[in-house]
Amino acid sequence: MDNKNTTPLIISGVFFAVLESLIFTLWYKSNYNTTFFLLNQDWFNSNLFQYLTIVSATTILFLSMTIYLILTRRFKVNALADKKLKGLLDSREMFLKLYESAPVAYLLVSPEGRVHFPNKAALRLLGVKANELEKKPFVDFLDESDREHAQVLIGRATGGSGVSDEEMQIVRPNGEKRWVLLSIFPLKAWIGKGKNGLINLIDITKQKKVDKVKTEFVSLASHQLRTPLSAVKWYAELLVQGDVGELSPAQLRYVQKMQDGNERMIELVNTLLSVSRMELGTLVVDKKKVEAREIVSSVLEELNSQISERKQKVTLNIDQNLPLIDTDSKLFRIVVQNLISNASKYTHPEGQITVSLQKVQENLVFAVVDTGIGIPADEQEKVFTKFFRSSNATKGSVDGVGLGLYIVKQVMEVLGGSVSFKSEEGSGTTFTATLPI
């Protein structure tokens, strides 16, 4: 019961007591025609005195009970408030202990990008002491190639939009570099104005080293496989051409199946080599002025037998006045080949494929639209990851290893462009690759 609730109660009690006394004073004067304050023996023995005594005692009891209830209520409220405050303080202390001793690196960053309140794991990861980190710009502890991007992410997070799992390199005072996954979560600021960002750093240096070893192994194994596969291809061609004697129809059929299997292996090896080169940073980019329309036409001609076999209809929407673009023709061809080939593979026989090549502002936009099986909505975030294949594609027994779109994304980033898609399961997919002209 607070003051706002008790004040009316006290006023009511006092008003009630005064009113009772006034009423009976007037009643007494009107009935006994004597002065109210004439105190004689008869007055003390009168009914009025006895009634006033009862009223006074009742009023005093009422006021006493009111005061008792107020004090008791206030004591309980204060005790409850003290208990809740102690609980909050204990919770805060527990949180701070957990934050400080957490095995994962945490630190706060102000809207200006300065570090506050790093925990022990953050100090260990960055290789510094608390006074060497406090209020220093966070980007100063990153590799130079990541600083500009990190500053943008900090601004986005302190503005209210979180950032998750960005790969970056930190640089320790001894020059050692470590790979981390950077996540930033917006928090209400208690340092300055605006919002703080809670930075979470996960050390992935070991995983990156393991990935590098695996990539190097894949590269080495792929190189070693190319020689025997090339030999198999050469000998199979000799047999098919009859250079070592005529083959019976059954023998020719088996040799052609061997050729098809060998071609798939060669394609897989080349794909693995492309992936390993990109991940190792050994992919050579040779940019020149090229005619994008010719590359698209060449790929369509190459895939004509695959498209014709499935009786699919291809509609072209190509701008005939496109300017030359400054890019690597071989790498751009990989993008075009993968997107058109995928559209054919994942579109039902007699389906529709639309290929467009247009200039939009200062960009070249290449798009492939199909009426195929589409990609389930809950799997779309994985589309550009290595070895991803949608569940409806695997059920349909469509050939593939799940590297094509991963390569497309990596190549587009190397070329300074981007790739995006829209898809609805059962209705089809649109992939769009954009390159600056």
C-alpha positions in Angstrom: 0.0 0.0 0.0 1.7 3.2 -1.1 1.2 6.9 0.0 -1.4 7.5 -2.8 -3.6 4.6 -1.4 -3.2 5.5 2.4 -3.8 9.2 2.3 -7.5 9.0 1.3 -8.0 6.4 4.1 -6.5 8.7 6.8 -8.6 11.7 5.5 -11.7 9.6 5.5 -11.1 8.5 9.1 -10.5 12.1 10.4 -13.5 13.4 8.5 -15.7 10.7 9.9 -14.7 11.4 13.5 -15.2 15.2 13.1 -18.5 14.7 11.4 -19.8 12.4 14.2 -18.8 14.9 16.9 -20.4 17.8 15.1 -23.7 16.0 14.5 -24.1 14.9 18.1 -23.1 18.4 19.4 -25.8 19.9 17.4 -28.3 17.2 18.5 -27.4 17.7 22.2 -27.8 21.5 22.0 -31.1 21.2 20.3 -32.5 18.7 22.8 -31.0 19.8 26.1 -30.7 23.6 25.4 -27.4 23.8 27.4 -23.8 24.6 26.7 -21.9 21.7 25.3 -18.9 22.3 27.5 -20.8 22.5 30.8 -19.2 19.6 32.6 -21.3 18.5 35.6 -22.1 15.2 37.1 -25.3 14.8 35.2 -23.4 15.4 31.9 -20.9 12.6 32.6 -23.8 10.3 33.4 -25.7 11.3 30.2 -26.2 9.2 27.1 -24.4 11.8 25.0 -21.2 11.4 27.0 -21.3 7.7 26.7 -22.0 7.9 23.0 -19.2 10.4 22.5 -16.9 8.1 24.4 -17.7 5.2 22.1 -17.3 7.4 19.0 -13.9 8.7 20.2 -12.7 5.2 21.1 -13.8 3.9 17.8 -12.1 6.8 15.9 -8.9 6.3 17.9 -9.0 2.5 17.2 -9.7 3.2 13.5 -6.8 5.6 13.2 -4.5 3.3 15.1 -5.3 0.4 12.9 -4.9 2.6 9.8 -1.4 3.7 11.0 -0.5 0.1 11.9 -1.6 -1.2 8.4 0.4 1.6 6.7 3.6 0.9 8.7 3.2 -2.8 8.3 2.6 -2.5 4.5 5.5 -0.1 4.1 7.8 -2.4 6.0 6.7 -5.4 3.8 7.2 -3.3 0.6 10.6 -2.1 1.7 11.6 -5.7 2.6 10.4 -7.0 -0.7 12.2 -4.2 -2.6 15.4 -5.0 -0.7 15.0 -8.6 -1.5 14.5 -7.9 -5.2 17.4 -5.5 -5.3 19.6 -8.0 -3.7 18.5 -10.6 -6.3 19.3 -8.2 -9.1 22.7 -7.4 -7.7 23.4 -11.1 -7.3 22.3 -11.8 -10.8 24.4 -9.0 -12.2 27.4 -10.3 -10.2 26.8 -13.8 -11.5 26.5 -12.5 -15.1 29.7 -10.6 -14.8 31.5 -13.6 -13.4 30.2 -15.8 -16.3 31.1 -13.1 -18.8 34.6 -12.7 -17.4 35.4 -16.4 -17.2 33.6 -17.5 -20.5 35.8 -19.6 -22.7 34.7 -17.6 -25.8 36.2 -14.1 -26.5 33.8 -11.3 -25.8 34.3 -7.5 -25.8 32.1 -4.4 -26.1 32.6 -1.9 -28.9 31.3 1.7 -28.8 29.5 3.4 -31.7 32.9 5.0 -32.5 34.5 1.5 -32.7 36.5 1.6 -29.5 36.9 -1.5 -27.2 35.5 -1.7 -23.7 35.3 -4.4 -21.1 37.1 -7.3 -22.8 36.9 -10.6 -21.0 39.9 -12.9 -20.2 39.4 -15.0 -23.3 39.5 -11.9 -25.6 42.7 -10.8 -24.0 44.2 -14.3 -24.5 43.1 -14.4 -28.1 44.4 -10.9 -29.0 47.6 -11.4 -26.9 47.3 -8.2 -25.0 46.6 -6.9 -21.5 43.4 -5.1 -20.5 45.1 -1.6 -20.4 46.5 -2.2 -23.9 43.0 -2.9 -25.3 40.7 -0.7 -23.4 39.3 2.3 -25.5 41.5 1.3 -28.4 40.0 1.1 -31.9 39.0 -2.5 -32.5 40.1 -2.4 -36.2 43.7 -1.8 -35.1 43.8 -5.4 -34.0 42.7 -6.7 -37.5 44.7 -7.4 -40.6 44.8 -4.3 -42.9 42.8 -6.1 -45.6 39.9 -6.5 -43.1 39.8 -3.1 -41.4 37.5 -1.2 -43.7 35.0 -4.0 -43.9 35.0 -4.4 -40.1 34.4 -0.7 -39.6 31.3 -1.0 -41.8 30.1 -4.0 -39.8 30.6 -2.2 -36.5 28.6 0.7 -37.8 25.8 -1.6 -38.9 25.7 -3.5 -35.6 25.7 -0.4 -33.4 23.0 1.0 -35.6 20.8 -2.0 -34.6 21.6 -4.7 -37.2 23.5 -7.8 -36.0 26.4 -9.4 -37.9 27.2 -13.1 -37.8 30.1 -15.3 -38.7 32.3 -13.0 -40.7 35.7 -14.5 -41.4 38.6 -12.2 -40.5 42.2 -12.2 -39.4 43.4 -10.7 -36.2 47.1 -9.6 -35.8 48.7 -10.2 -32.4 51.5 -7.9 -31.1 54.1 -10.5 -32.0 52.9 -10.4 -35.7 51.1 -13.8 -35.5 47.9 -13.9 -37.5 44.9 -15.9 -36.4 41.6 -16.5 -38.2 38.4 -15.7 -36.3 34.7 -15.8 -36.9 33.4 -12.3 -36.0 29.9 -11.7 -34.8 28.5 -8.4 -33.5 25.2 -8.1 -31.5 23.6 -4.7 -30.9 23.2 -3.7 -27.2 21.8 -0.6 -25.5 24.6 1.7 -24.7 25.8 2.5 -21.2 29.0 4.0 -22.7 28.3 7.2 -24.6 25.3 7.7 -26.9 23.7 5.3 -29.3 24.3 1.6 -29.0 27.2 -0.6 -28.2 28.1 -3.8 -30.0 28.8 -7.0 -28.2 31.6 -8.6 -30.3 32.1 -12.4 -30.2 35.3 -13.9 -31.6 35.8 -17.6 -32.3 39.3 -18.8 -33.1 39.1 -20.9 -36.3 42.8 -20.9 -37.1 43.1 -24.7 -36.6 40.1 -25.3 -38.8 41.6 -23.1 -41.5 44.9 -24.9 -41.4 43.1 -28.3 -41.7 41.0 -26.9 -44.6 44.2 -25.8 -46.3 45.8 -29.2 -45.9 42.7 -30.8 -47.3 42.6 -28.4 -50.2 46.3 -29.0 -50.9 45.7 -32.8 -50.9 42.7 -32.5 -53.2 44.9 -30.3 -55.6 47.7 -32.8 -55.5 45.4 -35.8 -56.0 43.6 -34.1 -58.8 46.8 -33.3 -60.6 47.9 -36.9 -60.2 44.6 -38.2 -61.6 44.7 -36.1 -64.7 47.4 -38.1 -66.4 45.8 -41.5 -66.2 42.4 -40.1 -67.0 43.8 -38.4 -70.1 45.5 -41.7 -71.1 42.1 -43.6 -70.7 40.4 -41.0 -72.8 43.1 -41.3 -75.6 42.9 -45.1 -75.7 39.1 -45.1 -75.7 39.1 -42.7 -78.6 41.5 -45.0 -80.5 39.1 -48.0 -79.9 36.0 -46.0 -81.0 37.7 -44.8 -84.2 38.7 -48.4 -85.1 42.4 -47.6 -85.2 43.3 -50.9 -83.5 40.6 -52.9 -85.3 36.9 -52.9 -85.8 34.7 -53.4 -82.7 31.5 -55.3 -82.6 28.3 -53.2 -81.8 28.3 -54.6 -78.2 32.0 -53.8 -77.7 31.5 -50.3 -79.2 28.6 -49.7 -76.8 30.7 -50.7 -73.7 33.7 -48.5 -74.9 31.3 -45.6 -75.3 30.0 -46.1 -71.7 33.6 -46.2 -70.6 34.2 -42.9 -72.4 31.2 -41.3 -70.8 32.4 -42.4 -67.3 35.9 -41.1 -68.0 34.6 -37.7 -69.2 32.6 -37.4 -65.9 35.7 -38.1 -64.0 37.7 -35.6 -66.0 35.0 -33.0 -65.3 35.1 -33.8 -61.6 38.9 -33.5 -61.4 38.8 -30.2 -63.2 36.1 -28.9 -60.8 38.2 -30.0 -57.8 41.2 -28.3 -59.2 39.3 -25.1 -59.7 38.0 -25.2 -56.1 41.5 -25.9 -54.7 43.1 -23.1 -56.7 40.5 -20.6 -55.5 40.9 -21.7 -51.9 44.7 -21.7 -52.0 44.7 -18.3 -53.7 46.6 -19.6 -56.8 43.8 -19.0 -59.3 45.2 -16.7 -62.0 42.9 -14.0 -63.2 43.6 -12.7 -66.7 41.3 -9.8 -67.4 40.8 -8.6 -71.0 38.2 -6.9 -73.0 35.8 -9.7 -74.1 32.5 -10.2 -75.9 30.1 -11.7 -73.3 27.5 -12.5 -76.0 30.0 -14.8 -77.8 30.8 -16.7 -74.6 27.0 -17.3 -74.0 26.5 -18.4 -77.5 29.5 -20.8 -77.3 28.2 -22.4 -74.1 24.7 -22.9 -75.5 26.2 -24.6 -78.6 28.3 -26.9 -76.3 25.2 -27.8 -74.3 22.9 -28.1 -77.3 22.9 -32.0 -77.3 22.0 -32.1 -73.5 19.2 -29.6 -74.0 17.9 -31.3 -77.2 17.9 -34.7 -75.6 15.6 -33.5 -72.9 13.4 -31.6 -75.5 13.7 -28.4 -73.6 12.9 -25.0 -75.1 15.5 -22.2 -74.7 14.4 -18.6 -75.1 17.2 -16.0 -75.7 16.9 -12.4 -74.5 20.3 -11.0 -75.5 21.1 -7.3 -76.1 22.9 -7.1 -79.4 24.5 -3.8 -78.6 26.4 -4.8 -75.5 29.8 -3.2 -74.9 32.9 -5.2 -74.3 33.5 -6.1 -70.6 36.8 -6.2 -68.8 36.9 -9.7 -67.3 38.6 -13.1 -67.5 36.8 -15.0 -70.4 37.7 -18.5 -69.0 36.3 -17.7 -65.6 33.2 -16.0 -66.9 32.6 -19.0 -69.1 32.7 -21.3 -66.0 29.9 -19.2 -64.6 27.8 -19.3 -67.7 28.4 -23.0 -68.3 27.4 -23.9 -64.7 24.2 -21.9 -64.6 22.9 -23.0 -68.0 23.9 -26.6 -67.4 22.2 -26.6 -64.0 19.0 -25.1 -65.5 18.9 -28.0 -68.0 19.7 -30.7 -65.4 17.1 -29.6 -62.9 14.3 -28.8 -65.4 11.9 -31.5 -66.5 11.9 -32.7 -70.1 10.1 -30.3 -72.4 10.6 -27.6 -69.8 11.4 -23.9 -70.5 14.7 -22.1 -70.0 15.3 -18.4 -70.6 18.8 -17.0 -71.0 19.2 -13.2 -70.9 22.2 -10.9 -71.2 21.5 -7.2 -70.7 23.2 -4.0 -69.7 21.6 -2.5 -66.6 23.1 0.9 -65.7 26.9 0.3 -65.5 26.6 -3.5 -65.1 26.3 -6.6 -67.3 23.5 -8.8 -66.0 23.4 -12.4 -67.0 20.3 -14.3 -65.9 19.1 -17.9 -66.3 15.4 -18.6 -65.6 14.0 -22.2 -65.6 10.8 -23.9 -64.8 12.5 -26.8 -62.9 12.2 -28.4 -59.5 13.2 -25.3 -57.6 15.0 -25.2 -54.2 13.1 -25.8 -50.9 12.8 -22.6 -48.9 14.5 -24.0 -45.8 17.6 -25.1 -47.7 18.2 -21.9 -49.8 20.7 -20.4 -47.4 23.1 -23.3 -48.2 22.9 -23.0 -52.0 26.4 -21.6 -52.4 28.2 -23.9 -49.9 30.5 -26.7 -50.9 28.9 -30.0 -51.7 25.3 -28.8 -51.2 22.6 -30.6 -53.0 18.9 -29.9 -52.3 16.8 -32.7 -51.0 14.5 -32.8 -54.0 17.5 -33.0 -56.4 19.0 -36.1 -54.6 15.5 -37.7 -54.6 15.3 -37.1 -58.3 18.7 -38.9 -58.8 20.1 -35.9 -60.8 23.9 -36.3 -61.3 26.1 -33.8 -59.5 28.6 -33.3 -56.6 27.3 -29.9 -55.3 30.3 -27.8 -56.3 29.1 -25.9 -59.3 27.3 -23.1 -57.5 30.1 -22.8 -54.9 32.5 -22.3 -57.8 30.1 -19.8 -59.4 30.0 -17.6 -56.3 33.8 -17.8 -55.7 34.5 -16.9 -59.4 32.1 -14.0 -59.3 33.7 -12.6 -56.2 37.2 -12.9 -57.8 35.9 -11.1 -60.9 34.5 -8.3 -58.7 30.8 -9.2 -59.3 28.0 -11.0 -57.5 25.5 -13.8 -57.9 22.0 -14.1 -56.5 18.9 -16.3 -57.0 15.2 -16.6 -56.4 13.5 -19.9 -56.2 10.2 -21.6 -55.4 10.1 -25.3 -55.0 8.2 -26.9 -57.8 8.0 -23.7 -59.9 11.6 -23.0 -60.9 14.7 -20.9 -60.2 16.3 -17.7 -61.4 20.0 -17.2 -61.1 21.5 -13.7 -61.8 25.2 -12.9 -62.2 26.2 -9.2 -62.2 29.5 -7.9 -63.5 30.7 -4.3 -63.7 31.3 -3.2 -67.3 
